[in-house]
Amino acid sequence: MAEFALLFFTIFSLFSTTVFSQASSSPPKPLVVPIRKDPTTNLIVANIYGRTPLIPVGFIVDLNSRHVWAFCETKYNSTTFSQPKCDSVQCKIANTRYCFTNCQGARAFCHTNTCGYALENPVTHQATVGELAQDVIAIRSTNGYKPGPLVRVRDYLFTCAPANFGETSFPKGVRGVAGLAHAPIALQNVLASRLGIKRIFTMCIPSTSSADGVIFFGSDGPYSFLPGIDVSKSLKYTPLTISPFDEYYVNVKSIKINQKPVPGLNVTLLSVKDTGSGGGTTFNTMLPYTILEESTFKAITSFFAKQLSKVPTVKPVAPFGLCYESKHFSSTRLGPGVPSIDLEMEGKDAVWSIFGLNSMVEARPGVLCLAFVNGKNEYRANVNIGTYQMQDIPLKFDIGKQVLGFGGPLSGVRTHCSNFDFKTSA
């Protein structure tokens, strides 16, 4: 059903896109969005222009949300805002059959004969039904080296959330969520359908809150970071599997620490066949650290500790389970000198090596902890990769080919995700 909606959306969009700053005969250009790590919440925030007149708006980046939604009841002013009526083409594109038939006595922001769309706040996990809406958004084009002119999309479909929907739980200045799940009106699919760009987004999360990382939309490369390093040429690829919940999974065949297989792992739980039911490996930008199913967590932490048996441990700092004094480890370009953790995936040379930069976190001054958390049996996946393990790692989600491209830590090639040149224009 989702694929049909995407096809329908593509056909409809041929008649409804307005792109300024690009000639109609020009081939579609990829887009680029700056993202930052909020220092208080560690959430990833994208800055996207929207409304009329255009203003920059902050959105939480959520790989598992199916659409873009925003708080519209307050502080929302735009001359191009509109709402599709029930049974309209737009409601069919969004694949929603919910209709607000009578708003009498309902909340203030409720309009009769408008489409409803299910909402979840990924921070508070509140759920409600919002109203489908349309407005202008604008994102900068790029040649892969620098940002270019703004590309505007009118009548962009998103959902309006009520004011009491956990707005205070969001970082300061953030007004919504940018969903990147595999769904018809997720951000990357709308941009691809409306602008004719490739169904690809490549995310590079910064390791610092003081500089911006980047998301590229519609590009196979280049992805250039100062001082002129194109990381698109060095990516490895593994198949992507889409779960029943529109999440992205990869097939981890085995896990090694210090180049040795981790004993005691439940191979069944590693299998991608169990997506959405406690197995497989997925990605979650709402998690600051990777969360593991309990038996997997115990196997990994126990074997990691065994590789460092001569190094004394200290009392764990919550939420972690294995900690050391930092003075025992050397400092390298790839972080603290600890054994690597290798996720061996399907595909040629598809090994994701997690070095100290992404495996060890300073939980308090002088104390380093293994940056994995025991999720017991509370998550749909066996391995839920969080943003700490993703930072400074380029991740290319090629939805058209259903593959994930991933690189090594960018510090290994003397650059960072925060080194895209946003300061000059193409």
TITIZA-843532 format. One record per residue (C-alpha): residue number from 1; x, y, z. Coordinates in steps of 0.25 Angstrom, whole numbers, plus 5000, padded with zeros to 4 digits. Layout:
REM TITIZA-843532
NUM,X,Y,Z
...
//
This chain:
REM TITIZA-843532
1,5000,5000,5000
2,5011,5009,5003
3,5018,5007,4990
4,5005,5010,4983
5,5003,5023,4990
6,5018,5027,4987
7,5015,5024,4972
8,5002,5032,4973
9,5009,5043,4980
10,5020,5044,4969
11,5009,5045,4957
12,5001,5056,4965
13,5014,5064,4968
14,5018,5066,4954
15,5006,5076,4953
16,5008,5083,4967
17,5023,5086,4969
18,5028,5100,4968
19,5044,5101,4969
20,5050,5115,4969
21,5064,5118,4966
22,5065,5107,4957
23,5062,5107,4942
24,5051,5097,4938
25,5060,5091,4928
26,5071,5089,4938
27,5073,5075,4944
28,5068,5074,4958
29,5079,5077,4968
30,5082,5070,4981
31,5078,5077,4994
32,5086,5079,5007
33,5081,5082,5021
34,5089,5086,5033
35,5087,5078,5046
36,5092,5080,5060
37,5093,5072,5073
38,5085,5079,5084
39,5094,5080,5096
40,5083,5078,5106
41,5076,5067,5100
42,5086,5061,5090
43,5074,5061,5080
44,5078,5063,5066
45,5071,5076,5060
46,5070,5080,5046
47,5068,5095,5041
48,5058,5095,5030
49,5052,5108,5024
50,5037,5108,5023
51,5024,5117,5022
52,5022,5130,5015
53,5030,5139,5018
54,5041,5128,5019
55,5047,5126,5033
56,5056,5116,5038
57,5049,5105,5047
58,5056,5095,5055
59,5051,5080,5054
60,5055,5068,5062
61,5061,5058,5052
62,5054,5044,5054
63,5058,5032,5045
64,5045,5025,5050
65,5035,5036,5049
66,5026,5034,5036
67,5024,5049,5033
68,5027,5063,5036
69,5019,5070,5047
70,5019,5083,5054
71,5012,5091,5065
72,5002,5100,5057
73,4992,5105,5068
74,5002,5116,5073
75,5014,5124,5067
76,5010,5119,5053
77,5008,5130,5043
78,5008,5128,5028
79,5000,5133,5016
80,5001,5120,5009
81,4996,5111,5020
82,4984,5102,5015
83,4977,5089,5019
84,4973,5078,5010
85,4958,5074,5011
86,4954,5060,5014
87,4954,5050,5002
88,4964,5060,4994
89,4976,5055,4986
90,4985,5059,4997
91,4978,5051,5008
92,4979,5039,4998
93,4994,5042,4997
94,4996,5042,5012
95,4988,5029,5012
96,4979,5034,5023
97,4964,5031,5024
98,4961,5039,5037
99,4952,5051,5035
100,4949,5062,5045
101,4934,5062,5042
102,4930,5071,5054
103,4939,5080,5062
104,4928,5086,5071
105,4933,5086,5086
106,4947,5080,5081
107,4960,5087,5083
108,4963,5101,5078
109,4971,5096,5066
110,4960,5087,5059
111,4954,5089,5046
112,4942,5082,5040
113,4944,5073,5028
114,4959,5072,5029
115,4968,5060,5029
116,4973,5054,5041
117,4987,5047,5042
118,4992,5039,5054
119,5003,5046,5062
120,5013,5041,5072
121,5022,5050,5080
122,5036,5042,5079
123,5041,5049,5092
124,5029,5047,5101
125,5022,5036,5093
126,5009,5043,5094
127,4999,5039,5083
128,4988,5047,5076
129,4982,5050,5063
130,4986,5063,5056
131,4981,5070,5044
132,4987,5069,5030
133,4992,5082,5025
134,5000,5089,5014
135,5010,5100,5013
136,5023,5104,5006
137,5037,5098,5010
138,5050,5102,5005
139,5063,5095,5005
140,5077,5099,4999
141,5082,5092,4987
142,5096,5086,4986
143,5107,5081,4977
144,5112,5073,4989
145,5123,5083,4992
146,5115,5095,4996
147,5101,5100,4998
148,5094,5106,4986
149,5081,5114,4984
150,5068,5111,4992
151,5059,5101,4985
152,5044,5103,4989
153,5033,5093,4989
154,5019,5099,4991
155,5007,5091,4997
156,5017,5082,5004
157,5008,5072,5012
158,5011,5071,5027
159,5002,5069,5040
160,4998,5080,5050
161,5000,5075,5065
162,4992,5081,5076
163,4999,5091,5086
164,4998,5081,5098
165,5005,5070,5090
166,5018,5071,5098
167,5024,5084,5092
168,5031,5087,5105
169,5039,5074,5104
170,5046,5079,5091
171,5059,5086,5090
172,5058,5102,5090
173,5053,5107,5077
174,5049,5093,5071
175,5035,5093,5065
176,5033,5079,5060
177,5038,5066,5055
178,5045,5063,5042
179,5041,5048,5039
180,5050,5040,5030
181,5044,5026,5031
182,5040,5018,5019
183,5026,5024,5017
184,5019,5032,5006
185,5020,5046,5013
186,5033,5044,5020
187,5042,5056,5017
188,5052,5049,5007
189,5040,5043,4999
190,5033,5056,4997
191,5045,5063,4993
192,5048,5051,4983
193,5034,5051,4977
194,5032,5066,4976
195,5046,5070,4971
196,5050,5057,4963
197,5063,5055,4971
198,5067,5041,4975
199,5061,5034,4987
200,5074,5035,4995
201,5078,5042,5008
202,5091,5042,5014
203,5093,5047,5028
204,5106,5051,5036
205,5103,5054,5050
206,5113,5063,5057
207,5121,5059,5069
208,5120,5072,5075
209,5108,5082,5079
210,5117,5094,5074
211,5116,5091,5059
212,5106,5086,5049
213,5106,5073,5042
214,5099,5070,5030
215,5088,5062,5022
216,5089,5061,5007
217,5076,5058,4999
218,5075,5052,4986
219,5090,5050,4984
220,5100,5038,4981
221,5111,5048,4983
222,5120,5055,4985
223,5119,5057,5000
224,5131,5067,5002
225,5136,5071,5015
226,5148,5081,5018
227,5159,5080,5014
228,5153,5074,5001
229,5150,5060,5005
230,5139,5053,4997
231,5134,5042,5006
232,5125,5036,4996
233,5136,5028,4989
234,5139,5020,5001
235,5126,5015,5006
236,5122,5000,5008
237,5109,4995,5005
238,5099,4985,5011
239,5084,4982,5008
240,5073,4990,5015
241,5061,4983,5020
242,5048,4990,5023
243,5040,4986,5035
244,5025,4986,5037
245,5027,4999,5044
246,5034,5006,5033
247,5048,5005,5040
248,5061,5002,5034
249,5068,4989,5037
250,5081,4983,5033
251,5086,4968,5035
252,5097,4966,5045
253,5102,4952,5043
254,5112,4953,5054
255,5119,4962,5064
256,5134,4961,5068
257,5142,4968,5078
258,5157,4970,5077
259,5155,4961,5064
260,5149,4950,5072
261,5135,4945,5071
262,5126,4948,5083
263,5122,4935,5090
264,5108,4933,5095
265,5101,4942,5085
266,5087,4938,5081
267,5088,4936,5066
268,5073,4936,5064
269,5072,4950,5070
270,5083,4955,5060
271,5074,4951,5048
272,5068,4961,5040
273,5056,4952,5038
274,5051,4956,5052
275,5049,4971,5049
276,5039,4977,5058
277,5038,4965,5067
278,5051,4966,5076
279,5061,4963,5065
280,5070,4970,5055
281,5078,4983,5055
282,5072,4996,5053
283,5075,5011,5055
284,5069,5021,5064
285,5072,5036,5064
286,5064,5037,5077
287,5074,5029,5085
288,5087,5035,5090
289,5093,5022,5091
290,5092,5008,5085
291,5082,4999,5093
292,5083,4984,5092
293,5074,4973,5096
294,5078,4967,5110
295,5085,4955,5106
296,5092,4962,5095
297,5096,4973,5104
298,5102,4963,5114
299,5110,4955,5104
300,5116,4968,5098
301,5120,4974,5111
302,5125,4961,5117
303,5134,4958,5105
304,5139,4973,5104
305,5143,4973,5119
306,5150,4959,5116
307,5158,4966,5106
308,5162,4977,5116
309,5164,4967,5128
310,5177,4974,5132
311,5170,4987,5133
312,5162,4989,5146
313,5147,4993,5145
314,5140,5004,5154
315,5126,5005,5158
316,5117,5006,5146
317,5111,5020,5144
318,5096,5019,5140
319,5091,5015,5129
320,5104,5008,5126
321,5109,4994,5131
322,5124,4994,5129
323,5133,5006,5133
324,5148,5009,5134
325,5157,5020,5139
326,5161,5027,5126
327,5176,5028,5131
328,5178,5014,5127
329,5175,5016,5112
330,5184,5023,5101
331,5178,5034,5092
332,5177,5031,5077
333,5171,5038,5065
334,5160,5028,5066
335,5158,5031,5081
336,5162,5023,5094
337,5171,5011,5090
338,5161,5000,5093
339,5158,4987,5085
340,5149,4990,5073
341,5135,4984,5072
342,5132,4979,5058
343,5118,4977,5053
344,5119,4967,5041
345,5108,4970,5031
346,5103,4964,5018
347,5111,4969,5006
348,5125,4970,5001
349,5134,4975,5012
350,5122,4980,5019
351,5128,4981,5033
352,5125,4993,5042
353,5136,4995,5052
354,5133,5002,5064
355,5146,5009,5070
356,5147,5016,5084
357,5142,5029,5078
358,5128,5023,5077
359,5129,5011,5087
360,5134,5019,5099
361,5128,5031,5106
362,5133,5040,5117
363,5121,5037,5127
364,5128,5046,5138
365,5141,5053,5139
366,5152,5042,5138
367,5143,5031,5135
368,5140,5024,5122
369,5128,5015,5120
370,5125,5005,5109
371,5114,5013,5102
372,5104,5002,5101
373,5091,5001,5109
374,5083,4989,5114
375,5069,4990,5107
376,5064,4977,5114
377,5053,4972,5104
378,5046,4986,5103
379,5050,4989,5088
380,5046,4983,5075
381,5060,4981,5070
382,5071,4973,5076
383,5081,4984,5073
384,5076,4999,5073
385,5088,5007,5068
386,5088,5021,5075
387,5094,5034,5071
388,5107,5033,5079
389,5110,5021,5070
390,5106,5028,5057
391,5113,5041,5060
392,5124,5045,5050
393,5120,5033,5042
394,5114,5035,5028
395,5101,5027,5026
396,5095,5027,5012
397,5080,5021,5012
398,5078,5018,4997
399,5063,5015,4997
400,5062,5012,4983
401,5073,5001,4983
402,5069,4997,4997
403,5084,4998,5002
404,5091,5005,5013
405,5104,5011,5010
406,5113,5014,5022
407,5127,5019,5024
408,5138,5018,5035
409,5140,5029,5046
410,5143,5042,5038
411,5154,5045,5048
412,5162,5034,5042
413,5163,5042,5029
414,5165,5055,5037
415,5151,5061,5035
416,5138,5061,5042
417,5123,5062,5039
418,5124,5077,5044
419,5133,5080,5033
420,5123,5082,5021
421,5126,5096,5016
422,5113,5103,5019
423,5119,5117,5020
424,5121,5119,5005
425,5112,5117,4993
426,5113,5109,4980
//
